């Protein structure tokens, strides 16, 4: 393999979809792992085991989402190095990302006992559920260094526009996880620990495969010294970018956690209805995230190549195609949403509640288009301080909107969420012209 030849010039619809389409496919296939895992544990016939695995799965999903800065930051810096034609820096970015992943992963593993006590003490499950959750946690926690290493490798491959390889790796990891879960839980009767061990083995195998692919891409040689890899200025830049994306992601997680917690306080039926509608928004995000991924790579490459024309065209294509998919999705949810709701729940009360607030969920994809697209743009251009600050400003708008509208109940909560999506996009769009002028003087 050659080290990622420069993408074709100029930025075209085909080039955008060459990145976005595989990313969308990977997004859609990923939830299957959770569905199959739940089904396997469910066959054990013990509610507390299913509850424990579900509780821990949420913990790991949130934790790994928080650590997603390793993927996004690596995409941006790799794409910029590729655009600049600096192949040595491409290699160094991967090495630095892997070092950061290892340090964080080892620290998390070392702190596993106090982390488990803190997390499950706050979540307040029953003793049986907490015991099952802790068992799962204390096994799966060992996957953290490999999972974060996979973020680094996958981000590096996306930065090189090798998205098809990324999809193949993700599908392989997910497939192996599913197969091992069935074998260890049902075949070897290892229970909850078997489900967690399956994730550990699959992440380790995925990282091994990813490193082999990376080694072949760089020509089976790493001719950089430690001085280049650990160059202070470049290492500090990577850490600063990762820090800002971490804060931005924490704010995003806080927004959705607040939405769920506030809905829960309104009662079980409202919580369940919101959860059903959240599945529709999640499905829409698979598509919008794909275009954000394309924007990360294309904009990062254009910044590295100092090509303002390509940069601005990539932004227009990402935003345009985002609307091109979001509008039909919104219309589809409005027209067929009741059918989808009925497929997801048989409870008459939950169905009625979900139908009552379907309009809000249907508007969410269109309301969030600019936010998704400009997230990709800001990541690719490494405008991370502005991305962080604008996200915090949007979060403040969200909380203020909820405070003003809380008398409207769940409708006020959904309206505040739409305000959050719109504010994120509009704030970034408003800041965009000045950042372009500064980046391409």
Residue pairs with C-beta under 8 A, 6 or more apart in sequence:
1 213
1 216
1 217
2 217
2 219
3 87
3 90
3 160
3 217
3 218
3 219
4 82
4 90
4 160
4 161
4 162
4 217
6 82
6 83
6 85
7 15
7 161
7 298
7 301
8 15
9 310
10 309
10 310
10 313
11 298
11 302
11 310
11 313
11 314
11 317
13 317
13 321
15 298
16 291
16 294
16 298
16 314
16 317
16 318
16 321
17 294
17 321
18 161
18 163
19 158
19 161
19 163
19 290
19 293
19 294
19 297
19 298
20 290
20 291
20 293
20 294
20 321
21 290
22 163
22 164
22 166
22 167
23 158
23 163
23 166
23 167
23 289
23 290
23 293
23 294
24 286
24 287
24 289
24 290
25 167
26 166
26 167
26 170
26 171
27 285
27 286
27 287
27 289
27 290
28 286
29 170
29 171
29 174
30 170
30 174
31 282
32 174
32 178
33 174
33 177
33 178
34 57
36 178
36 181
36 182
37 53
37 57
37 177
37 178
37 181
37 195
38 50
38 53
38 54
40 181
40 182
40 185
40 186
40 195
41 49
41 50
41 53
41 185
41 192
41 195
42 50
43 186
44 50
44 185
44 191
48 126
48 128
48 129
48 131
48 132
49 132
49 191
49 192
51 125
51 126
51 129
51 132
51 133
52 125
52 128
52 129
52 130
52 131
52 132
52 133
52 134
52 135
52 136
52 192
53 132
53 133
53 136
53 192
53 195
55 120
55 123
55 125
55 129
55 130
55 133
56 133
56 136
56 137
56 140
56 196
59 119
59 123
59 133
59 137
60 137
60 140
62 253
64 147
64 148
64 151
65 249
65 253
66 246
66 249
66 250
66 253
67 104
67 147
67 148
67 151
67 246
68 151
68 245
68 249
69 241
69 242
69 243
69 245
69 246
69 249
70 97
70 100
70 101
70 104
70 148
70 151
70 152
70 155
70 242
71 151
71 152
71 154
71 155
71 158
72 155
72 245
72 296
72 379
73 97
73 155
73 238
73 241
73 242
73 245
73 379
73 382
73 384
74 93
74 94
74 97
74 151
74 152
74 155
74 156
74 159
75 155
75 156
75 158
75 159
75 293
75 296
75 297
75 300
75 379
75 380
76 159
76 241
76 296
76 300
76 379
76 380
76 381
76 382
77 93
77 159
77 237
77 238
77 241
77 300
77 382
78 90
78 93
78 94
78 155
78 156
78 158
78 159
78 160
78 300
79 158
79 159
79 160
79 161
79 296
79 297
79 298
79 299
79 300
79 301
79 303
79 304
79 380
80 300
80 301
80 303
80 304
80 382
81 87
81 89
81 90
81 93
81 159
81 304
82 90
82 159
82 160
82 161
82 300
82 301
82 304
83 300
83 301
83 302
83 303
83 304
83 305
83 306
83 307
84 304
84 305
84 306
85 305
86 304
88 224
88 228
89 234
90 156
90 159
90 160
90 218
91 218
91 222
91 224
92 224
92 228
92 229
92 231
92 234
93 156
93 159
93 238
94 152
94 153
94 156
94 214
95 222
95 224
95 229
96 229
96 230
96 234
96 235
96 238
97 151
97 152
97 155
97 156
97 238
98 149
98 152
98 153
99 229
100 152
100 238
100 239
100 242
101 145
101 148
101 149
101 151
101 152
102 145
102 148
102 149
104 144
104 148
105 144
105 145
105 146
105 147
105 148
105 149
106 145
108 115
108 141
108 144
108 145
109 141
109 142
109 144
109 145
112 137
112 138
112 141
113 138
115 141
116 134
116 137
116 138
116 141
119 137
120 130
120 133
120 134
120 137
123 130
123 133
125 133
132 192
135 191
135 192
135 193
135 196
136 192
136 193
136 195
136 196
137 196
139 193
139 196
139 197
139 200
140 196
140 197
140 199
140 200
142 200
143 199
143 200
143 203
143 204
146 200
146 203
146 204
146 206
146 207
147 203
149 207
149 210
149 211
150 169
150 173
150 203
150 206
150 207
150 210
153 169
153 207
153 210
153 211
153 213
153 214
154 166
154 169
154 170
154 210
156 214
157 163
157 165
157 166
157 169
157 210
157 213
157 214
158 166
158 293
158 296
158 297
159 296
159 297
159 300
160 217
161 297
161 301
162 217
163 293
163 297
165 213
169 206
169 209
169 210
169 213
172 205
172 206
172 209
173 202
173 203
173 205
173 206
174 202
176 198
176 201
176 202
176 205
176 206
177 198
177 199
177 202
180 197
180 198
180 201
180 202
181 194
181 195
181 198
181 199
183 198
184 190
184 194
184 195
184 197
184 198
185 191
185 194
185 195
185 198
188 194
190 197
240 384
241 382
241 384
244 384
244 385
244 387
244 388
245 379
245 384
245 387
245 388
247 388
247 391
247 392
248 384
248 387
248 388
248 391
251 388
251 391
251 392
251 395
252 391
254 395
255 395
255 398
255 417
255 420
258 398
258 399
258 402
259 274
259 413
259 417
260 271
260 274
260 275
262 402
262 413
263 270
263 271
263 274
263 410
263 413
264 270
264 271
266 409
266 410
266 413
269 347
269 349
269 350
269 353
270 353
270 410
272 345
272 347
272 350
272 353
273 350
273 352
273 353
273 354
273 356
273 357
273 410
274 354
274 357
274 410
276 341
276 344
276 345
276 350
276 354
277 341
277 354
277 357
277 358
277 360
277 361
278 361
279 344
280 333
280 337
280 340
280 361
280 362
280 364
281 361
281 364
281 365
283 329
284 326
284 329
284 333
284 364
284 365
284 368
285 365
285 368
285 372
287 325
287 326
287 329
287 365
288 322
288 325
288 326
288 365
288 368
288 369
288 372
288 373
289 372
291 318
291 321
291 322
291 325
291 372
291 373
291 376
292 318
292 372
292 373
292 375
292 376
292 379
293 376
294 314
294 318
294 376
295 314
295 315
295 318
295 373
295 376
295 377
295 379
295 380
296 376
296 377
296 379
296 380
297 380
298 310
298 311
298 314
298 317
298 318
298 380
299 311
299 314
299 315
299 376
299 377
299 380
299 381
300 379
300 380
300 381
300 382
301 310
301 380
302 308
302 310
302 311
302 314
302 380
303 311
303 380
303 381
303 382
303 439
306 440
308 436
308 440
311 381
311 436
311 439
311 440
312 436
314 377
315 373
315 377
315 432
318 373
318 376
318 377
319 369
319 370
319 373
319 374
322 369
322 370
322 372
322 373
323 366
323 369
325 365
326 365
326 366
326 368
326 369
327 366
329 365
329 366
330 362
330 363
330 364
330 365
330 366
331 362
333 340
333 358
333 361
333 362
333 365
334 358
334 359
334 362
337 355
337 358
337 361
337 362
338 355
338 358
341 351
341 354
341 355
341 358
342 351
345 351
345 354
353 410
357 410
357 411
357 414
360 411
360 414
360 415
360 417
360 418
361 414
363 418
364 417
364 418
364 421
367 418
367 421
367 422
367 425
368 421
368 422
368 424
368 425
369 425
370 422
370 424
370 425
370 426
370 428
370 429
371 394
371 421
371 422
371 424
371 425
371 428
372 425
373 425
374 424
374 425
374 428
374 429
374 432
375 387
375 424
375 428
377 383
377 428
377 432
378 384
378 386
378 387
378 428
379 387
381 435
381 439
383 435
383 439
386 428
386 431
386 435
387 428
390 424
390 427
390 428
390 431
391 424
393 423
393 427
394 420
394 423
394 424
394 427
395 420
397 419
397 420
397 423
398 416
398 417
398 419
398 420
398 423
399 416
401 415
401 416
401 419
401 420
402 412
402 413
402 416
404 412
405 411
405 412
405 413
405 415
405 416
406 412
406 413
408 415
